[in-house]
Amino acid sequence: MARKHFGTDGIRGRANRVITPELALKVGQAAGLMFQNGEHRHRVVIGKDTRLSGYMIETALVAGFTSVGMDVFQLGPMPTPAVAMLTRSMRADLGVMISASHNPYDDNGIKLFGPDGYKLTDAIEHEIENLMDSDLSKRLAQSASLGRAKRIDGAYERYLEFAKRTLPRNLSLEGLRIVVDCANGAAYKVAPAGLWELGAEVISLGVDPDGFNINRDVGSTAPEALQAKVREMRADIGIALDGDADRVVIVDEKGHLVDGDQLLALIAERFRSEGMLARDGVVATVMSNLGLERHFEELGIGFERTPVGDRYVLEKMRETGYNLGGEPSGHIILSDYATTGDGFVAALQVLAMVKKSGKPVSEVCHRFDPLPQVMKNVRYSSGKPLENSSVTSVIDAAQRRLGKTGRLVIRPSGTEPVIRVMAEGDDRELVEEVVDVIVAAVAKAAA
């Protein structure tokens, strides 16, 4: 089922080119009509990150929702998982997050959550698209039934208390020196304040948003500044969030990165030891390291893979009854607590384990030895290079060379015109060679 506007994580694109006021208005009207059920006053909560274009998109969305009779509660800058949580907490009919996550400031996006706090299914998004492309003029609210809009206070505190309640009772982070990098994004107030309230010594990076600097040389996709600061301050741990704070990357006391696969293994082992791991299984994506899969196999923990995207991880979790899933990029979903990836809550779980063990992060967070993995991107301007016969033959040959000792994943990005080529296996030289051959073939087809 081809979709016109929605990708793997809502609607995303260049602000005022793809994500225009006209588009946002239509999203507000179509989604608002889709989620009206009953005679009560319908409500939607809207959060955003710190991009300049957020003001424009928010205003257009408010116009769309109020024009179909929905009341709008504007949260201001707020992490994506906070919007999902508040959608449920406030009994809203719909939640909206304005963000392009880890993308540069000149991109933006619109993510939608149902009244249960979960991201919408592909089928519902398809219905919204059909409404967006239809004439809605006769379905607009009567003058007396227009919605109202207001900014609400206290949302920040509500999310912070929720996040702290995911920790063991009376846990204190006193004695830990933590560097937290908020990517100049949505969590720039919440994360440092929460860590300080829990007793930690907090050193903050990426907490001075100006509308243009979100994710610029900071955050989970650019952790070099965090690594340097951890070493400089001799911190116990570094925490990097992305622009909308739904993913996290950890840096140990030596300044080394800890990716989402290690965090999944760490949390899974703790949950299992405490009888909290539902059905003894974990969900990951096709991008998770083969070493993680082998590690879980040795432990007797079930392991399921999905396409890339935390929404697909969550769908599989709901299908299987598992309560833990995630991606190497740092999307960690703890469904006992949240309905989407929550970088801050995931970081708190890691901190709780570090505090309980009394051991350095480098020891606590190293759960398995990852296999050599290489990923390269090939940008293209048009067409479908992966459907080129010469490319498919090269891919087939590469897979045969890897055999059962490795894996190959080639996929188009869901958020930008890029083909991602990933291979992993026991033989690093073979993995690198295979990736280079495929990249060359894709680049030639895309030229």
N, C-alpha and C positions, 0 to 999 in steps of 0.2 A: 504494500500500500504506500505509494509515493506521497510524500508530504511536501507542501510548497514552502511553508514558513518554518516549521518546527524541525529542529535537529535532535541530537542525542541528549541535549540538556536545555530544553526550551528554545526560544528564538534568540539568535545571536548574530551580530554583524556590525558593520561600521555605523557609528552614531550619525544620524542625520543624512545617511545615504541608504542604508538598509533598515536600520531601526529609526524610523521617522515618526514625527508626531501623528501623521495619518495612520500609520501602522499601529501605533500604540492605542490610538482612539478606537480602532476597529477591534483590537484584542480586548479592550475593556468592555466594549459593547457585546461582542460575541461571547466571551467568557462569562460576563455578567448574566446574560440571558440563559446560558447553559446551566448555571448553578442557582437558578431561582426555583425554589420548590416549596410551596405553601404560601400562607398569607402573612407571615411575619415580616418584619423589616429585615431585608437581607443586608449582609455586611461583608466587606472585604478588607483585609489588612494589607498594607503595602510597605515593604521595606526596601532599602537600596544600599549600595555601597557608596564610595566617595567620588565617583566620576562626575565631571562637570555636566555631562549630558543627562545625568540622573534627574536634574531639575526639570528639564524639558520633557523627558519620557514620563515622569511621575505626573506632571500636570496634564498631559494628554490622556494617560490612563484614568486619572480622576474624572476627567470630562466624560470619558467613555462609560465608566461604571455608573456615575451619577445620572447619566442620560437614560439609562435603562432602569433606574430606580434603586440602585444599591447605595447604601451608606458606606463611606470610605474612612478607614482609620489609618492615618499616616504615621509610621513608626520612626522615620528618619533613618540615618545610617545604622544598620543592624545586620548581624551575620545571617546568612541564609538559613541555618538550622534554627535560629531564633524566630524567624518568620514562620517556619513550619510549626514550631512549638506553640507560638502565639495564635496561629490559625485555629488550632484545637482548643487552646486555653480560653480564648475569647469567643468560642462557639461561632466563628466566622464561617461563611459559606464558601469562602475562597481566600487563598493567600497568594501574594505576588511578591517576588523578589526581582528588583531591577539590578542586574549585574552581568558582567561578562567574565566573572570568576578571575582566572589568572591572566586573561588577555590584557594588552595595553589599554591605556585610558581612552583612546579614540574608538574602541569597540564598546558595545554595551549589549544587554540582553534582557529578556523577560522570562522568568521562570514562574510557573503556576503550581499551586498546591491545592488539593481538594480539601474539604472540611475535615477529613481525617488526618491532615498534615502530610499526606504522601503526594509525591509528584504524580501528575496525570499520566494515564496510560496513552499509548500511541493512538488507540481508537478514539479516545475523548479528544485528544489534540486534533485528530483528523476532523472530527465533528465541528470543533471550533473553527478550523480553517474553512470548512464549507460555509459556516455562518459568516465569517469575515468576508468571503467573496460574494455574498448575497446582498440583496437590498433589505436593510434593516429599518428603513425609515418608518414603516408602519408598526414596528414593534417597540419603538421608543416610548418611554413613560409619559403619561399625561403630566401637564404642568404641575398639578398638585401632588404628584407622586414621585417627583425627582428626588434623587438621593442627596444626602448632605455629606460634607467632608470636614474632617478636623484632625489636627495633630494631637496625639495622645502622649501623656507623661507616664512614666513608670515602667515602660516596656523594657528598658535597659535593666532595671533592678529585677524585674520578674524573670528575665532570662538568666541573669547572674545567679539568682537563688536556685533556679532549676539546675544549672550546671553544677553548683556546689553540692547539691543534694545527691548527685550521682557518686559521690565519694563515700568511703566508710565513715561512720559517725565519729565525730571528734578528731578526724585526721587533721594534722597540722603540717604545713610545709616549712615550718621554722627550721633554719639551718641550711636550707637549699638556696644557692645563688643561681638565679634563672635569668637568662637572656631571652626575651620574647620579641619576635619580629612580626609585626602586624601588617606588613606589606602596604602601609599607608591606605589600608582598606577598611572594611566594615567593622572589624573588631578592634579598632585602634584605641577605643576607650575600655571596652568590656574586658579584654584579656589581661592587660596589665593590672587593672583594678581587682579583678578576681583573684589573681595570683597573690597580690599584696594582701588582700583580705584573708587569705588562707595562711599567711605568715611568712611567705617567701621574701627574700631580698630580690627585687625585680630591677632589671636593666632593660630598657625598652628601645627598640628600633622600629622604624616605619610607622611612627605614630603622629606624623605631621602632614596629613593629607592636604593638598591644595587644588584638587580636581584634576590634576594632570600627572601626578607622580605615583598613582596606584600601580603596584607591581614593578616599578622601575628600579632595577638593581636591588630589590628587597623582596622578601616573601619566600614562599616555598619553592617557587620556580627559579629563584636567584639567591641561593642560600650562602653565597660566598661572604657577604658582609656579616651574616650571623656567625659563620664559622670563625672568622677573624675576631669578632667581638668576644666569643666564648673563650678563645685562647688568650686574648688580651686581658680579660677580666678574671681569668682562671675560674670560670663559672662551672657549676656542676652539670648544667644541661642547657641546651638551646632549643627553642621552640619557634618554628616558622609556620605561619598561617598564610593562606593565599588571600586574594582580594575580597572574597566573600566569606572566608573563614570556614568553608566546609571541608577543607583538607589540611593536613599537618605533616610537617617533616621535622624529625628530631635530629639534633646534633649532640654527640656525646662530649664528655669533658676534654677529649683530645681534639675536638673540632671536626670529627669525622661524621659523615651523614649516616643516618639510620632511616631506611625507606619504609614504605607502608607494608611490605611483605614481612619484615622483621617485627613490626608492631603487631601485625595480625598473629604471628606465631606467639609472641609474648602474651598478648591478651588471651588467645585461645588456651594456652597452657595454664594461665592463672584461672580462667573461668572453669576449665575442666577440673583443676585441683580443688576448687571451691564448690563444685557441683552446679555451676551456673551455665555451662556450655550446652545449649539446647540440642538434643539429639546427637551430640558428639560430632558436630560437623561445622564446616566453615565454607563460605562462598567467596570466590575471588574471580578475576577476569582472565582472559587469554593472555594478558600481559604479565601476570605474576610469574615469578621465577620458578623454573622446574625444580630447583632446590627446595622451595617451599612445599611443593607437592610431595616430593620424596620424604621430607621431614614429617609431614602429617601422616604419610603412609606408615612410616616407622612407629609413630605414636598411636596408630590406630584411630586417627581422627578423619572423618569423612571430608571429602574435598570436591567441590563443584566449581566449574568455570562458566563464565558468561561472556557475552560481548563486552567491549569497553564501555564504561559509563556506569556511574553509581546507581542510576535508576534500574538498570538491568540486574545489578547485584541485589538490590533490594527486592525486585520482583521474584528472583530465585529464592531469596531468603524467606519470603512470605509463602512461596510454593512449597518449600521443603520443611519449613518450621525451624530453620536455623536462626540464631540470634546474633551472629557475628559474620561480617563480611567486609570486603574492602578492595582497594587497588594499590599498586606500588606507588602511585602518585600521592598517596596519603589520604584518600577518601576512606575513612574507617566508619563503618555503620554498626552501631550498638543498638539493636532494635528494642532492647529492654528499656532504653532511655529515650531514643529519638527515632524519627521517621525518615531521616536522611543523614548523610555524612555530617559529622560535627567535629571539626578540627580541635576546638577548644576542649570539648568533653573527652575526646580521645587522648589529648595531651594530659588531662587530669588523671586519667586511668594509668598512664605510664608513670606519672609523678607519684601516684599512690604506691605503685610497685617498687619504684626506686626508693621511696622513703621507707617502706616496709622491709626491704632487703638490707638496706644499709650499705649496699655495694655500688661501685661506680656504674654510670650509665653504659659505658662501653661493655661491661660484663653483663649487665641485666638485659640489654637490648640485643645482644648477639645470640640468636637462637639456632641458626643454621648457617652453613657456608653456601652462598649462592653460586650457581653455575655461571660461567662466563656468558654475558648477554650483551649484544650489540644492537643498537637501534639508530637508524638514520632516516631523515625526512627528505622527500623529493617534492618540491613545489611544482604545481602545474597550473596552467591558465584556463584550460577548457578540455572538454572531452572526458573519456574514461580510459586512462592508460592501462588499467588493470585488465581490461577486456581485450587488449591487443594480443593477438595470437603468439607473437614472438616473446612477449612478457610472460604469458602463461606457460610457455614451454620452458623458459628459463627457471621459473618458480618450481615447476614439476621436477626438473633436474636437480635443483638445489635441495628439495625435500628428500629426494632419493639419496643424495649424498649424506645428509644428516642422519637418515634412518631413524632408529629407535633411540639413539643417544642424544637427540636434540629436538628442538621445536622451531617452527617457522610461523610467523604471524605477519601478514601483509594486509593493511587495511587503509582505507581513506579516513582522514580525520573527520569527525563530525562537526567541527567548529571552524575549520579553515581549509583552503585548497591545497592540501598536503597529503601525500601518500607516506604512511609510516611503515618502514621495513624493519622487522625485528627477528633476530635469530638467537638461539642459545643452545649450548651443548657442552659436553665435557672437553672438547678440543677447541680452544680459543682461536687458533689460527684458521681452522676450518670455518668457524662461525664468522669471523671477520671476512674471509674470502667469499663466503656465500652471500653475505649482505652486500658487499661491494659489487658483485656480479649482478644481483637483482636491481640494485640502485641504478647501475649503468643502463640496464635494459629499460627500466621505468623512465629514466631521464630522457633516453633516446625516443621512446614512444610519446613522451609528453612535449617534446620539442616542437 
